[in-house]
Amino acid sequence: MNYIMLYVGAALAIVWGIVHLAPTRSIVGRFGNISSDARRIVTMAWIADGVALVIIGVLVGVVAFIDPAAAVSASVFVVSAVGLFALAFVAFLTGFGVNELAFKLCPIVRVVSGVLILIGGLV
């Protein structure tokens, strides 16, 4: 059961990261007439967030596949979960007030993924 939680938590981060990356152009376009610099900054932040989610998910998945019982694996799981919780906190502060379901789901998905990774990796 622990391995399933690890893989589901990792997959959730990966999928949410990909779902995050896919609409980058349309999300940035919603900002309307902003400067080129502002457009680049929003694009960079949006892509960096999605890539971070994918990297965390891949890292957890690879470590869970190679040797989830190794001492260093527990550290990877904890650091990854803390990273997801930090991203969830930022998403809560910045996007939760946006009147769109996807933005409200961001912190929830990240916390669920982090909790699954913690439970799967440490229990």
N, C-alpha and C positions, 0 to 999 in steps of 0.2 A: 504493500500500500504506500509506503514511503516513496518508492521509486516513481509510482504513478503521480504522486503529488509534486515531486520534483519536475517530472516531465511536463505535467499540465501547467505548472507555474512558469516553466521556461517557455513552453509553447504559447502561453497567453501573452507573455512579454514580447515574443517574436511577432506573433500575429498582430498585436496592437501596434507594434512599431511599424510594421508594413502597412497596416491600415492608416496609420498616422502619416506615413510618407506619400502614399498614393495621391491624396488630394492636395498636395503642397501648392501647386499652381493655382487651383481654384480658391484655396484659403487665402493666399497672398492677394489674389485678385479682389477679394471682398473688402480689402482696405481702401479700394478706390484710388483716387488720385493722390498718391504719396510720392515723396522724392525717391530717386533711384537708390540712394543710400539707405533710406528707411525700408524700401522693398527688399534690398539685399540682406539687411539685418533680420527682418522678419523671416525671410526664406532660410537664412542660415540657422536661426533659432529653431524653426520648425523642423528642418532636416536633422539638426543635431539631436533634438529630442527623440525623433523616431529612430535614428541610428543608435542612440544610447540604449533604447529599449531592446532593439534587435541584438546588440552586442551582449547585453546582460543575459538575455534569454539563451543565446548561443553558448556563452560561457558556462552557464549553469547546466545546460543540456550536455555539453561535452564532458564536463567534470562528472556529472551524474553517470554518464555512459562509461567513462574510463575507470573511475574508482571512487564511488560516492562515500565509501567508508574511510578513506584516507584522512589523516589529521588535517591536511591542508584543504581538503574538500569542504570541511565544516566552515573554515574561514572564508572560502569563496562563496558559500551559500549565505553566510551572515553579511558579508560586504555587499553582495548582490541585493539582498533583501533591503538593507539599509539604503542602498542607492535607489531602489524602487520606491521606498518610503519617502525619501527626499524629493524624488521627482513627483510623487503624489502630492506632497505638501505644496510644492511650487504650482502644480496644476490646480490644486484647490484654491490657492490664493489668487491665481491669475485667471483661470478659465472657468471656475465653477459658477461665477456670476453671469456668464454668457448664456443667453437664452437659446441654447441648442443642446440637444441630448448628448451628442458625442463629447462635448466639453464637460458636461456634468459626469459622464461615465469615466473620463480619464483618471481622476484620482482613485475611484473605486476599483477599476481594473488593475491599477498599479499596486494598490494595497492588497488585493486578493492574490495577485501573482506573488508578491513578497511574502505573504503569510504562508502560501502553499510551499514556497521554497524553504522558508524557515522550518515549518513543521516537517516537511519531507526530508530535509537535510539534517535535522538535529534531534528528532524524536526517535 
